[in-house]
Amino acid sequence: MRCLEGKAVWQAVDDGWITANVMDAVYDVIPKSKKNIREDDKAVLFQFEYADGFRGTQFMLPSAGMTGVAVKLKGQKPLATGFEERG
């Protein structure tokens, strides 16, 4: 598990830890206060890898107006959805 902040978040994206089109897919389906995800200077990224090699990523984006999730299945375009959490 790794936690990245600031420029290190976008460096991890540029280095290929997360596929940019998966990240963009989820950002496209949620309400947000910034058009460009990289303008979110308070973004935090958690990276984790399971024992079997499966990688996961969790973004914490102050500009995001709800929770979203995206997956990329082999040979398919990314699938994304957003959902609202209620107390």
RODO-478293 format. One record per residue (C-alpha): x, y, z; residue in one letter; residue number from 1. Coordinates in steps of 0.5 Angstrom, whole numbers, plus 500, padded with zeros to 3 digits. Each point is the difference from the previous one (the first is absolute). Layout:
% RODO-478293
X X	Y Y	Z Z	rest a	nr NUM
...
% end
This chain:
% RODO-478293
X 500	Y 500	Z 500	rest m	nr 1
X 503	Y 507	Z 498	rest r	nr 2
X 497	Y 507	Z 501	rest c	nr 3
X 502	Y 505	Z 495	rest l	nr 4
X 498	Y 508	Z 500	rest e	nr 5
X 501	Y 506	Z 496	rest g	nr 6
X 504	Y 499	Z 494	rest k	nr 7
X 502	Y 493	Z 502	rest a	nr 8
X 493	Y 498	Z 498	rest v	nr 9
X 500	Y 502	Z 493	rest w	nr 10
X 507	Y 497	Z 499	rest q	nr 11
X 497	Y 493	Z 502	rest a	nr 12
X 495	Y 501	Z 495	rest v	nr 13
X 505	Y 502	Z 495	rest d	nr 14
X 504	Y 494	Z 502	rest d	nr 15
X 494	Y 495	Z 498	rest g	nr 16
X 498	Y 498	Z 507	rest w	nr 17
X 493	Y 502	Z 498	rest i	nr 18
X 498	Y 500	Z 493	rest t	nr 19
X 498	Y 507	Z 498	rest a	nr 20
X 494	Y 498	Z 496	rest n	nr 21
X 497	Y 496	Z 507	rest v	nr 22
X 501	Y 507	Z 504	rest m	nr 23
X 497	Y 504	Z 495	rest d	nr 24
X 494	Y 495	Z 499	rest a	nr 25
X 498	Y 501	Z 507	rest v	nr 26
X 502	Y 507	Z 501	rest y	nr 27
X 495	Y 501	Z 494	rest d	nr 28
X 494	Y 497	Z 503	rest v	nr 29
X 500	Y 504	Z 507	rest i	nr 30
X 498	Y 507	Z 501	rest p	nr 31
X 507	Y 505	Z 501	rest k	nr 32
X 502	Y 507	Z 502	rest s	nr 33
X 506	Y 499	Z 495	rest k	nr 34
X 500	Y 498	Z 493	rest k	nr 35
X 507	Y 497	Z 499	rest n	nr 36
X 501	Y 495	Z 506	rest i	nr 37
X 508	Y 502	Z 500	rest r	nr 38
X 497	Y 507	Z 503	rest e	nr 39
X 499	Y 497	Z 506	rest d	nr 40
X 506	Y 502	Z 504	rest d	nr 41
X 497	Y 497	Z 506	rest k	nr 42
X 500	Y 493	Z 497	rest a	nr 43
X 502	Y 494	Z 504	rest v	nr 44
X 501	Y 493	Z 497	rest l	nr 45
X 501	Y 493	Z 504	rest f	nr 46
X 503	Y 494	Z 496	rest q	nr 47
X 499	Y 493	Z 502	rest f	nr 48
X 502	Y 494	Z 497	rest e	nr 49
X 498	Y 493	Z 502	rest y	nr 50
X 504	Y 494	Z 501	rest a	nr 51
X 497	Y 497	Z 493	rest d	nr 52
X 503	Y 506	Z 497	rest g	nr 53
X 493	Y 504	Z 499	rest f	nr 54
X 501	Y 507	Z 501	rest r	nr 55
X 495	Y 505	Z 502	rest g	nr 56
X 500	Y 508	Z 501	rest t	nr 57
X 496	Y 504	Z 504	rest q	nr 58
X 499	Y 508	Z 499	rest f	nr 59
X 498	Y 505	Z 505	rest m	nr 60
X 498	Y 506	Z 496	rest l	nr 61
X 497	Y 506	Z 503	rest p	nr 62
X 498	Y 502	Z 494	rest s	nr 63
X 495	Y 494	Z 499	rest a	nr 64
X 493	Y 501	Z 502	rest g	nr 65
X 498	Y 493	Z 501	rest m	nr 66
X 504	Y 493	Z 500	rest t	nr 67
X 501	Y 496	Z 494	rest g	nr 68
X 503	Y 494	Z 498	rest v	nr 69
X 503	Y 497	Z 493	rest a	nr 70
X 503	Y 494	Z 498	rest v	nr 71
X 503	Y 497	Z 493	rest k	nr 72
X 499	Y 493	Z 498	rest l	nr 73
X 505	Y 497	Z 495	rest k	nr 74
X 498	Y 502	Z 493	rest g	nr 75
X 495	Y 505	Z 502	rest q	nr 76
X 499	Y 507	Z 501	rest k	nr 77
X 500	Y 503	Z 507	rest p	nr 78
X 493	Y 499	Z 504	rest l	nr 79
X 499	Y 506	Z 505	rest a	nr 80
X 494	Y 502	Z 505	rest t	nr 81
X 499	Y 505	Z 505	rest g	nr 82
X 496	Y 499	Z 506	rest f	nr 83
X 497	Y 505	Z 506	rest e	nr 84
X 502	Y 498	Z 507	rest e	nr 85
X 494	Y 502	Z 505	rest r	nr 86
X 500	Y 499	Z 508	rest g	nr 87
% end
